Amino acid sequence: MPISGLVVTLKPDTARRAVEQIRHRPEIQLGERQGQRLPVVVDTPDPEADKACWRWLNALEGVHHVDVAFVHFEEADAPSAFCSAITDQPLTQPTIGET
């Protein structure tokens, strides 16, 4: 059962709509929004559902990008290659100061 801590960076012009759509996903808990950054926790039943939720967030209109802060797997769920199992791509460069 993976639990992912993510930071969603929102696009200013469509952020409100994106937050409302994210709010309606039962596997996602929202943190307190800080400007265009929205911390979220994703709790899914398996790594494939975690990957699907991450892809949905990344493709959502109003989302600029998603940064992975952490992922916790139960021992039985742990993938052999973290980046490829979660995102199918390498982690992004830090975006400190981006608006």
Backbone bond lengths (Angstrom), bond angles and torsions (degrees), N, CA, C in turn:
res aa  C-N    CA-C-N  psi(-1)  N-CA   C-N-CA  omega(-1)  CA-C   N-CA-C  phi
1 M - - - 1.451 - - 1.518 109.18 -
2 P 1.341 118.32 95.15 1.464 120.23 -178.55 1.531 112.50 -72.99
3 I 1.317 113.65 143.48 1.458 121.42 172.45 1.521 105.84 -125.03
4 S 1.337 116.59 122.20 1.461 121.84 -176.41 1.517 110.54 -115.83
5 G 1.314 116.02 134.38 1.454 122.43 171.31 1.515 107.82 -102.29
6 L 1.322 116.71 118.05 1.454 122.06 -175.46 1.521 110.36 -124.75
7 V 1.319 115.95 155.83 1.462 121.60 171.65 1.521 106.36 -119.90
8 V 1.324 115.14 115.76 1.461 121.96 -179.77 1.529 107.75 -93.76
9 T 1.330 116.21 121.78 1.460 120.65 175.15 1.524 107.39 -96.11
10 L 1.321 115.35 121.82 1.465 122.56 -173.81 1.524 112.10 -95.11
11 K 1.317 115.50 152.28 1.465 121.40 172.39 1.528 106.92 -84.08
12 P 1.323 118.60 131.96 1.465 121.09 -174.96 1.522 114.83 -55.68
13 D 1.319 118.05 -40.86 1.464 120.24 -173.29 1.527 114.07 -76.05
14 T 1.331 118.98 -20.12 1.475 121.24 -177.75 1.523 112.49 -128.13
15 A 1.318 117.24 18.49 1.462 121.70 -175.90 1.531 112.96 -63.37
16 R 1.317 116.88 -43.35 1.475 120.07 -175.49 1.525 110.93 -59.75
17 R 1.310 116.68 -45.18 1.478 120.52 179.80 1.534 110.70 -64.30
18 A 1.324 117.10 -41.87 1.465 120.58 179.70 1.528 110.95 -62.11
19 V 1.331 117.18 -44.10 1.467 120.78 179.73 1.528 110.33 -61.30
20 E 1.313 117.61 -41.78 1.470 120.43 178.33 1.528 111.61 -62.17
21 Q 1.315 117.41 -41.03 1.469 120.01 178.64 1.525 110.72 -67.09
22 I 1.321 117.08 -41.23 1.470 120.70 178.69 1.520 110.33 -63.79
23 R 1.327 116.34 -40.48 1.470 122.07 -178.10 1.537 112.08 -58.52
24 H 1.318 117.75 -28.15 1.466 121.32 -176.32 1.519 113.85 -86.82
25 R 1.311 118.64 -1.66 1.469 121.38 177.56 1.528 108.60 -85.66
26 P 1.331 118.26 119.23 1.468 120.29 -175.37 1.530 114.25 -65.95
27 E 1.337 118.39 -23.66 1.455 120.59 -178.41 1.537 112.78 -85.48
28 I 1.345 116.51 -0.80 1.464 120.75 -177.65 1.526 110.71 -115.12
29 Q 1.331 115.00 131.68 1.464 121.29 172.73 1.523 107.40 -112.37
30 L 1.316 116.58 131.72 1.459 121.50 -178.08 1.517 110.83 -92.74
31 G 1.328 114.44 141.84 1.451 121.12 171.18 1.522 108.84 -94.53
32 E 1.317 116.27 -169.16 1.460 121.05 179.97 1.522 109.86 -81.48
33 R 1.307 115.92 124.57 1.467 121.78 -179.44 1.522 110.18 -66.82
34 Q 1.330 115.18 136.17 1.454 123.21 177.44 1.521 107.87 -121.95
35 G 1.315 117.31 93.08 1.461 120.64 -176.66 1.519 109.88 65.38
36 Q 1.320 116.14 -121.42 1.473 120.14 -179.66 1.525 111.85 -94.05
37 R 1.319 118.15 7.22 1.458 122.49 179.93 1.528 110.30 -105.64
38 L 1.331 115.03 134.10 1.462 121.50 -179.45 1.522 108.48 -128.75
39 P 1.336 117.96 109.00 1.463 119.11 176.32 1.531 109.47 -75.69
40 V 1.324 115.97 138.60 1.459 120.99 177.87 1.516 109.77 -138.06
41 V 1.331 114.67 154.36 1.461 122.40 172.08 1.510 106.76 -117.69
42 V 1.333 115.93 129.74 1.460 122.37 179.50 1.523 107.50 -113.02
43 D 1.324 116.60 122.28 1.467 122.93 -179.53 1.527 107.82 -119.25
44 T 1.317 117.17 106.78 1.462 122.43 -174.96 1.530 110.46 -122.02
45 P 1.331 116.77 161.50 1.469 119.90 -176.04 1.528 114.59 -75.53
46 D 1.340 118.60 -21.43 1.466 120.06 -177.22 1.528 109.80 -158.49
47 P 1.341 117.11 166.24 1.468 120.36 -177.67 1.530 113.86 -59.37
48 E 1.308 118.81 -34.45 1.468 120.24 179.47 1.528 111.55 -66.34
49 A 1.329 117.48 -40.65 1.465 120.92 176.79 1.525 110.51 -66.40
50 D 1.335 116.97 -35.93 1.458 121.32 177.30 1.528 109.88 -63.32
51 K 1.333 116.51 -45.99 1.463 121.73 179.29 1.532 110.52 -62.99
52 A 1.322 117.16 -41.38 1.470 120.95 179.74 1.524 111.08 -63.59
53 C 1.326 117.25 -40.92 1.467 120.95 179.23 1.522 110.16 -66.41
54 W 1.336 116.93 -42.37 1.459 120.81 178.21 1.520 110.10 -60.55
55 R 1.331 117.78 -44.23 1.468 121.24 178.96 1.529 110.99 -63.92
56 W 1.331 117.03 -40.61 1.465 120.94 178.88 1.525 109.58 -60.51
57 L 1.326 116.95 -46.60 1.464 120.58 178.89 1.529 111.18 -59.60
58 N 1.317 116.63 -45.98 1.455 120.64 -177.78 1.527 112.69 -64.20
59 A 1.325 117.35 -31.48 1.464 121.55 -178.00 1.526 113.24 -88.26
60 L 1.313 117.40 -9.65 1.458 122.13 -175.13 1.528 111.16 -66.00
61 E 1.339 115.56 130.41 1.461 119.42 175.57 1.524 108.20 -60.77
62 G 1.294 116.28 132.14 1.454 120.25 -177.67 1.517 112.70 102.09
63 V 1.337 117.20 -8.46 1.459 121.28 177.00 1.523 108.61 -104.78
64 H 1.322 115.54 122.17 1.463 120.62 177.43 1.527 109.86 -75.36
65 H 1.337 116.39 -50.58 1.458 121.87 175.24 1.525 109.86 -167.08
66 V 1.328 114.81 170.57 1.459 121.82 -179.25 1.523 108.46 -126.11
67 D 1.331 116.53 128.62 1.464 122.00 175.10 1.523 108.81 -104.61
68 V 1.308 116.04 139.50 1.454 122.00 177.54 1.524 107.61 -91.01
69 A 1.334 116.92 120.24 1.458 121.27 176.68 1.524 110.31 -88.85
70 F 1.329 116.32 -43.45 1.465 120.66 175.98 1.520 109.76 -163.61
71 V 1.329 115.37 160.18 1.459 122.32 173.43 1.517 107.00 -139.67
72 H 1.313 116.33 130.96 1.461 121.47 176.55 1.524 108.37 -115.56
73 F 1.322 115.96 127.56 1.457 122.03 176.65 1.514 109.06 -114.99
74 E 1.315 115.61 145.54 1.453 119.75 166.41 1.521 105.56 -67.87
75 E 1.303 119.04 154.97 1.457 121.94 -177.78 1.527 112.23 -52.24
76 A 1.317 118.82 -42.47 1.459 121.98 -177.48 1.527 112.25 -68.91
77 D 1.337 118.09 -23.89 1.467 122.72 -177.22 1.519 113.41 -91.08
78 A 1.323 118.25 -13.35 1.457 121.26 -169.95 1.524 112.02 -61.46
79 P 1.340 116.68 125.44 1.469 120.20 176.80 1.521 110.26 -77.93
80 S 1.297 116.86 163.13 1.455 120.23 -179.89 1.524 112.20 -80.92
81 A 1.329 118.12 -27.88 1.465 121.55 179.79 1.514 108.76 -130.20
82 F 1.343 118.00 106.18 1.456 122.76 -171.74 1.515 113.80 -55.02
83 C 1.302 118.67 -56.67 1.465 119.98 -173.62 1.521 111.99 -62.90
84 S 1.314 117.83 -47.32 1.457 118.99 -176.64 1.521 111.33 -69.17
85 A 1.319 118.22 -30.77 1.466 120.30 -178.89 1.519 112.08 -73.85
86 I 1.311 117.67 -33.41 1.456 120.57 -175.94 1.529 111.53 -91.18
87 T 1.302 117.41 -46.13 1.458 118.96 -169.69 1.521 115.03 -120.40
88 D 1.318 117.39 -12.66 1.460 122.31 -173.77 1.520 112.06 58.59
89 Q 1.321 116.56 19.30 1.456 121.21 176.56 1.520 108.16 -158.54
90 P 1.309 118.70 159.48 1.463 119.86 179.25 1.520 111.18 -67.37
91 L 1.326 114.67 158.62 1.449 119.51 177.26 1.527 109.83 -63.89
92 T 1.322 115.94 150.62 1.463 120.62 -178.53 1.516 111.01 -78.86
93 Q 1.312 115.93 160.49 1.454 121.78 175.02 1.527 108.20 -68.44
94 P 1.310 117.94 151.57 1.472 120.31 176.87 1.518 111.33 -57.29
95 T 1.321 115.88 148.07 1.460 120.57 -176.73 1.519 111.75 -122.02
96 I 1.302 117.34 34.89 1.464 121.47 -178.49 1.516 109.27 -60.34
97 G 1.323 115.95 130.36 1.456 121.89 178.70 1.507 114.51 88.30
98 E 1.341 117.82 -6.75 1.473 120.07 179.48 1.517 109.25 -74.65
99 T 1.318 116.74 140.77 1.472 120.72 177.88 1.493 110.43 -122.52
